[in-house]
Amino acid sequence: MRRLLAGLAVLGLAGAQQAPRGGFVDVPPCHWAAEAVRALAAKGLVQGSPVGSRELEAEREAQTRLITAKQAIEQDRIRKQTEAEVAAFAEVRKAEAAKTAAQLEAEAAITRARAEAEAQELIAKGQTAGKMVDVDVERERVSVEQARVNVECQALENKQTYSQAALEFELQKLKVEALRDVQAELARSIGQFMSKGNMNIYGDPATLAKMTEQYTKGLGVGNFLDGIGTGSNGQSTELIQQILERVQGLANKGGLSTDKNPPSNN
């Protein structure tokens, strides 16, 4: 058997070198040389197959279609998977972009709201400050007006006080001047009266004062002295005493003397 196989192999090699490469006689699979033919075909020494060429071609086509289908299916799967991944990635990116946009919009809204609140606060502070300025100005104006009223009231009060004091001063001045004139006229009158005679009055100075009082009443001066006493606030006694002292001095010059002890008849 081995020798036969070896011989066939040699013949096959020789035939392969001499025969054209158009094909190899089909060898059925059940043939005893099918294995040797396969080995020779695997080494490229012969062409053909232990099976029929039609069946082999059909099998090859089926395998080719199967491989092509598998490749198409795999390519379609890869394409769909890639598209799905791309779509998912796009959706993720879109969601992230939407999220980022929403966050940015929210931050922008917060910033706008904060800015508007700060602006309103500044406006409110400005309005409050303006109102406070108006209030302060009005308060100062009222204070100035009150101070002016107080000054005017004090000025009127001082003017009234000074006017009353000036009026009182002028009145007292007139009273003093009138009293001075009365004293001069009264002294002159008494002096003229008493200078015409030489009289001795016996008694104390009160006697002369009483006589002078009676005399002045007789001349109508007593009422004037009473008026002086009423309007001189308790100083009438001093004023009248001054008048009487002056009268007494004039009387002494005219020869009128007073003596407490009257002369005896002896």
Buried (B, 14 or more C-beta within 10 A) or exposed (E): EEEEBEEBBEEBEEBBEEBEEEEBEBBEBEEEBBEBBBEBBEEEBBBBBBBEEEEBEEEEEEEEEEEEEEEEEEEEEEEEEEEEEEEEEEEEEEEEEEEEEEEEEEEEEEEEEEEEEEEEEEEEEEEEEEEEEEEEEEEEEEEEEEEEEEEEEEEEEEEEEEEEEEEEEEEEEEBEEEBEEBBEEBBEBBBEBBBEEEEEBEBEEEBBBEBBBEBBEEBEBBEBBEEBBEEBEEEBEEBBEEBBBBBBEBBBEBEBEBEEEEEEEE
